[in-house]
């Protein structure tokens, strides 16, 4: 049986999810892990019984058999590391969100992979949540009719202790705020489900946390199809995570996915649909994941493995992953200028990555 060989860079919070999934995929093997903090690299390496390093050059030089590198480092490092690995070691890349902080970095990363005939996978695991897949099916089938309003709400709890746990958190250079970090996947869902965005206008604030960036944001979007969108995002929910949800209101019905990880079908109301069918959908599409990451990483990484082995379609490639990054940059541009920003645009005032 063909096994795809992985190396992981970054042994922080999200690495646990990748390691758990890859360990349980029959067509995948973890060869080695890397983290600049020696204790962290050693702890993860010993737990999963793999080689561990503090420098990815050492790891990739020692293990040329590695085919795919998962980049799980601070967001501001993603693009530079990905470009370096693509050019120097010719490895396929799996990159956690966001793929970069600045659009020019994302473009350089996409080009580096293209020029070296490499696959670039940008992690958007919430697209694989079962209720989200059902919502996508409903929108694409046309049963909802014309969409009027789509809203995402990210009401999570991140205290100063969280931001102090790593010095890069809550900084413009390496992280960004609630929009770039916690709400990134939900923003991706809006543009993926509803379609291209015409313009955005936004306000942000830093309310409860001692950080450079925002911990609270409100955004209004106008889609090309005429619908409006709202993004409500905060890490100021106390004392625990409350929800990560999305709702769509349209001429033929309303669908709302709730839970703290866009994981539970809360409302499914379609005009003239039998009550029995509604009840069945509400019951069938109610997931209960153990944390805000949900179950989507399993299906996403499973598709990555299948793509490498069978050359199937990339689940979310660099061009697709860039779409939500452009939207996030536009939101920050609006915050800095106080004006409505129209896509597509070249950022002039966005502080992400600086």
C-alpha positions as CSV (number, residue, x, y, z in Angstrom):
1,X,0.0,0.0,0.0
2,X,1.3,3.4,-1.0
3,X,1.9,5.7,2.0
4,X,2.4,9.4,1.7
5,X,5.2,10.6,4.0
6,X,4.7,13.8,6.0
7,X,7.0,16.2,7.9
8,X,5.5,18.8,10.2
9,X,6.9,22.3,10.9
10,X,5.5,23.8,14.1
11,X,4.4,21.8,17.1
12,X,2.0,24.3,18.7
13,X,-1.7,24.2,19.3
14,X,-3.0,23.1,15.9
15,X,-0.3,20.5,15.4
16,X,-2.2,18.1,17.7
17,X,-5.1,18.0,15.3
18,X,-2.8,17.2,12.3
19,X,-0.9,14.6,14.1
20,X,-4.0,12.8,15.4
21,X,-5.5,12.7,11.9
22,X,-2.3,11.6,10.1
23,X,-1.6,8.9,12.7
24,X,-5.0,7.4,11.9
25,X,-4.9,7.6,8.1
26,X,-3.8,4.2,6.7
27,X,-2.2,5.8,3.7
28,X,-0.1,8.4,5.6
29,X,3.0,8.2,7.8
30,X,4.6,11.0,9.8
31,X,8.4,10.9,9.3
32,X,9.5,13.8,11.5
33,X,8.5,17.0,13.2
34,X,10.2,20.3,13.8
35,X,9.8,23.3,16.2
36,X,12.3,26.1,17.1
37,X,11.5,25.4,20.8
38,X,13.5,22.3,21.6
39,X,11.3,21.1,24.5
40,X,8.2,21.3,22.3
41,X,9.8,19.5,19.4
42,X,11.0,16.8,21.7
43,X,7.7,16.3,23.5
44,X,5.8,15.9,20.3
45,X,8.5,13.7,18.6
46,X,8.5,11.3,21.6
47,X,4.8,11.2,21.9
48,X,4.4,10.1,18.2
49,X,7.6,8.1,18.1
50,X,9.2,10.1,15.2
51,X,12.4,12.1,14.7
52,X,12.3,15.7,15.9
53,X,14.3,18.7,14.9
54,X,14.6,22.4,15.8
55,X,15.4,23.5,12.2
56,X,13.4,22.4,9.1
57,X,16.5,22.5,6.9
58,X,18.0,19.8,9.1
59,X,14.8,17.8,9.1
60,X,14.4,17.9,5.3
61,X,18.1,17.3,4.6
62,X,18.0,14.3,6.9
63,X,14.8,13.0,5.4
64,X,14.6,13.5,1.7
65,X,11.9,10.8,1.6
66,X,9.4,13.3,3.0
67,X,6.8,14.2,0.3
68,X,4.6,16.7,2.0
69,X,5.4,19.4,4.5
70,X,2.7,20.7,6.8
71,X,3.4,24.3,7.8
72,X,1.8,25.0,11.2
73,X,4.0,27.9,12.3
74,X,2.8,31.5,13.1
75,X,0.8,32.9,10.3
76,X,3.3,35.6,9.4
77,X,5.9,32.9,8.6
78,X,3.8,30.7,6.3
79,X,4.6,32.2,3.0
80,X,8.3,32.7,3.4
81,X,8.8,29.1,4.7
82,X,6.5,27.7,2.0
83,X,8.4,29.5,-0.8
84,X,11.8,28.4,0.7
85,X,10.7,24.7,1.0
86,X,9.2,24.7,-2.5
87,X,12.2,26.1,-4.2
88,X,14.9,24.4,-2.2
89,X,13.4,21.0,-1.4
90,X,10.6,20.6,-3.9
91,X,8.0,19.3,-1.4
92,X,4.2,19.6,-1.6
93,X,2.8,21.9,1.0
94,X,-0.1,21.8,3.4
95,X,-0.5,25.2,5.0
96,X,-2.8,26.2,7.8
97,X,-4.9,29.3,7.6
98,X,-4.1,31.9,6.6
99,X,-1.8,30.9,3.8
100,X,0.0,34.3,4.2
101,X,-0.8,37.7,5.7
102,X,-0.1,39.9,2.7
103,X,-1.5,39.3,-0.8
104,X,1.9,39.7,-2.5
105,X,3.3,37.0,-0.3
106,X,0.4,34.7,-1.2
107,X,1.0,35.3,-4.9
108,X,4.7,34.6,-4.5
109,X,3.9,31.3,-2.7
110,X,1.4,30.3,-5.4
111,X,4.0,31.0,-8.1
112,X,6.7,29.1,-6.3
113,X,4.6,26.0,-6.2
114,X,3.4,26.3,-9.8
115,X,7.0,26.8,-11.1
116,X,8.2,23.8,-9.3
117,X,5.2,21.6,-10.2
118,X,4.1,21.2,-6.6
119,X,0.7,20.9,-5.0
120,X,-0.3,23.7,-2.5
121,X,-3.1,22.8,-0.1
122,X,-4.6,25.5,2.1
123,X,-6.4,24.2,5.1
124,X,-10.1,25.2,5.2
125,X,-11.5,22.3,7.3
126,X,-14.9,23.9,8.1
127,X,-16.0,23.4,4.5
128,X,-16.1,19.6,5.3
129,X,-18.4,19.9,8.3
130,X,-21.5,17.8,7.4
131,X,-24.0,20.7,8.1
132,X,-21.9,23.1,6.0
133,X,-21.9,20.5,3.1
134,X,-25.7,20.3,3.4
135,X,-26.0,24.1,3.3
136,X,-23.7,24.3,0.2
137,X,-25.9,21.7,-1.5
138,X,-29.0,23.7,-0.8
139,X,-27.5,26.9,-2.1
140,X,-26.1,25.3,-5.3
141,X,-29.3,23.5,-6.0
142,X,-31.3,26.7,-6.0
143,X,-34.0,25.6,-3.6
144,X,-33.3,28.6,-1.4
145,X,-33.9,31.0,-4.2
146,X,-32.5,34.6,-4.0
147,X,-30.3,35.1,-1.0
148,X,-30.9,38.3,1.0
149,X,-28.6,38.1,4.0
150,X,-25.8,35.8,5.2
151,X,-24.2,36.2,8.6
152,X,-21.3,34.6,10.5
153,X,-20.9,34.9,14.2
154,X,-17.6,34.0,16.0
155,X,-18.1,34.4,19.7
156,X,-15.1,32.8,21.3
157,X,-13.1,33.2,24.5
158,X,-9.4,34.0,24.3
159,X,-8.0,35.7,27.4
160,X,-4.6,37.5,27.9
161,X,-3.2,34.2,29.0
162,X,-3.9,32.8,25.6
163,X,-2.2,35.7,23.9
164,X,0.8,35.5,26.2
165,X,1.3,31.8,25.6
166,X,3.3,32.6,22.4
167,X,4.9,35.9,21.8
168,X,3.7,36.1,18.2
169,X,0.0,36.0,19.1
170,X,-1.9,39.2,18.8
171,X,0.8,40.9,16.7
172,X,0.4,42.6,13.3
173,X,3.6,41.0,12.0
174,X,2.9,37.4,12.7
175,X,-0.8,36.9,13.6
176,X,-3.4,39.5,13.0
177,X,-6.5,39.7,15.3
178,X,-9.8,37.9,15.6
179,X,-10.5,38.4,11.8
180,X,-7.3,36.8,10.6
181,X,-7.0,34.1,13.3
182,X,-10.2,32.9,14.9
183,X,-12.7,34.1,12.2
184,X,-10.6,33.2,9.1
185,X,-12.5,30.0,8.4
186,X,-15.9,31.6,8.9
187,X,-15.0,34.4,6.5
188,X,-13.9,31.8,4.0
189,X,-17.3,30.1,4.3
190,X,-19.2,33.3,3.5
191,X,-17.4,33.8,0.2
192,X,-17.4,30.1,-0.7
193,X,-21.1,29.7,0.0
194,X,-22.6,32.9,-1.2
195,X,-20.1,34.0,-3.9
196,X,-17.8,36.8,-4.8
197,X,-17.8,40.0,-2.8
198,X,-18.3,43.4,-4.3
199,X,-17.3,45.6,-1.3
200,X,-16.8,45.7,2.5
201,X,-17.0,48.3,5.3
202,X,-15.8,47.5,8.8
203,X,-15.0,48.6,12.3
204,X,-12.8,46.9,14.9
205,X,-11.9,47.5,18.5
206,X,-9.5,46.1,21.1
207,X,-11.8,45.7,24.1
208,X,-10.6,43.2,26.7
209,X,-7.2,41.9,25.6
210,X,-3.8,43.6,25.8
211,X,-2.8,43.0,22.2
212,X,-1.7,45.1,19.2
213,X,-4.6,44.0,17.0
214,X,-8.4,43.8,17.3
215,X,-10.3,41.3,19.5
216,X,-13.7,42.5,18.3
217,X,-14.9,43.3,14.8
218,X,-18.1,44.1,12.9
219,X,-18.2,43.9,9.1
220,X,-20.8,44.5,6.4
221,X,-20.3,43.0,3.0
222,X,-22.1,43.4,-0.3
223,X,-22.0,40.4,-2.6
224,X,-22.0,40.5,-6.4
225,X,-25.4,38.8,-6.4
226,X,-26.9,41.7,-4.4
227,X,-27.1,39.9,-1.0
228,X,-25.7,41.5,2.1
229,X,-23.4,39.8,4.6
230,X,-22.5,40.4,8.2
231,X,-19.4,39.3,10.1
232,X,-19.5,39.5,13.9
233,X,-16.3,38.3,15.4
234,X,-14.9,38.5,18.9
235,X,-12.6,36.7,21.4
236,X,-14.3,38.6,24.2
237,X,-16.9,36.0,25.0
238,X,-16.6,35.1,28.7
239,X,-16.0,32.8,30.4
240,X,-16.1,30.1,27.5
241,X,-16.6,29.8,23.8
242,X,-20.2,30.4,22.8
243,X,-20.6,29.9,19.1
244,X,-19.1,29.7,15.6
245,X,-22.2,29.9,13.4
246,X,-23.6,30.9,10.0
247,X,-27.1,31.7,8.9
248,X,-28.6,32.3,5.4
249,X,-31.9,34.0,4.8
250,X,-33.4,33.7,1.3
251,X,-36.7,34.0,-0.5
252,X,-37.6,30.3,-0.1
253,X,-36.3,29.6,3.4
254,X,-33.8,30.0,6.2
255,X,-30.9,27.8,7.2
256,X,-28.8,28.3,10.3
257,X,-25.8,26.3,11.5
258,X,-24.9,26.8,15.1
259,X,-22.6,25.1,17.7
260,X,-19.2,26.4,18.6
261,X,-17.6,25.0,15.4
262,X,-20.3,25.5,12.7
263,X,-21.3,22.0,13.5
264,X,-25.0,21.8,14.3
265,X,-27.9,22.3,12.0
266,X,-30.1,24.5,14.1
267,X,-32.7,25.8,11.6
268,X,-33.8,24.2,8.3
269,X,-36.9,25.9,7.0
270,X,-37.6,25.4,3.3
271,X,-40.9,26.6,1.8
272,X,-43.4,23.7,1.2
273,X,-41.0,21.0,2.5
274,X,-42.6,18.2,4.5
275,X,-42.2,18.4,8.2
276,X,-40.8,14.9,8.4
277,X,-38.0,15.8,6.0
278,X,-37.1,18.9,8.0
279,X,-36.9,16.9,11.2
280,X,-34.8,14.2,9.6
281,X,-32.3,16.8,8.3
282,X,-32.1,18.5,11.7
283,X,-31.3,15.2,13.4
284,X,-28.9,13.9,10.7
285,X,-26.8,17.0,10.5
286,X,-26.1,17.7,14.2
287,X,-22.4,17.0,14.9
288,X,-20.8,17.2,18.3
289,X,-17.0,17.8,17.9
290,X,-14.7,17.9,20.9
291,X,-13.4,21.4,20.2
292,X,-13.6,24.4,17.9
293,X,-11.5,22.6,15.2
294,X,-14.4,20.3,14.5
295,X,-14.1,17.1,12.5
296,X,-13.1,18.7,9.1
297,X,-9.4,18.1,9.4
298,X,-9.8,14.4,9.0
299,X,-11.7,14.6,5.7
300,X,-9.4,17.4,4.5
301,X,-6.1,15.6,5.1
302,X,-7.7,12.4,3.8
303,X,-8.3,14.2,0.5
304,X,-4.7,15.5,0.6
305,X,-3.4,12.0,0.7
306,X,-5.8,10.9,-2.1
307,X,-4.7,13.8,-4.2
308,X,-1.0,12.9,-3.8
309,X,-1.6,9.2,-4.6
310,X,-4.2,9.5,-7.3
311,X,-3.6,13.0,-8.6
312,X,-7.2,14.0,-7.8
313,X,-8.5,17.5,-7.6
314,X,-6.8,19.6,-4.8
315,X,-9.5,20.3,-2.1
316,X,-8.5,24.0,-1.6
317,X,-5.5,25.2,-3.6
318,X,-3.6,28.4,-3.4
319,X,-5.8,30.4,-5.7
320,X,-8.9,29.3,-3.8
321,X,-7.2,30.0,-0.4
322,X,-6.2,33.5,-1.6
323,X,-9.9,34.6,-1.9
324,X,-10.6,34.8,1.8
325,X,-7.2,36.4,2.4
326,X,-8.0,39.2,-0.1
327,X,-11.3,39.7,1.7
328,X,-9.6,39.9,5.1
329,X,-7.1,42.4,3.7
330,X,-10.0,44.5,2.3
331,X,-11.6,44.5,5.7
332,X,-8.5,45.8,7.4
333,X,-8.1,48.4,4.6
334,X,-11.6,49.6,5.4
335,X,-10.8,49.8,9.1
336,X,-7.7,51.9,8.4
337,X,-9.4,54.3,5.9
338,X,-12.9,54.4,7.4
339,X,-14.2,53.9,3.8
340,X,-16.0,51.2,1.9
341,X,-13.4,49.1,0.0
342,X,-14.2,47.5,-3.3
343,X,-12.6,44.2,-4.4
344,X,-10.3,43.6,-6.2
345,X,-7.8,46.0,-4.9
346,X,-4.2,46.5,-3.9
347,X,-3.8,47.1,-0.2
348,X,-2.2,50.4,0.8
349,X,-3.0,50.8,4.5
350,X,-3.6,47.3,5.7
351,X,-1.2,46.6,8.6
352,X,-1.2,42.8,8.3
353,X,2.3,41.3,8.1
354,X,4.0,44.6,8.9
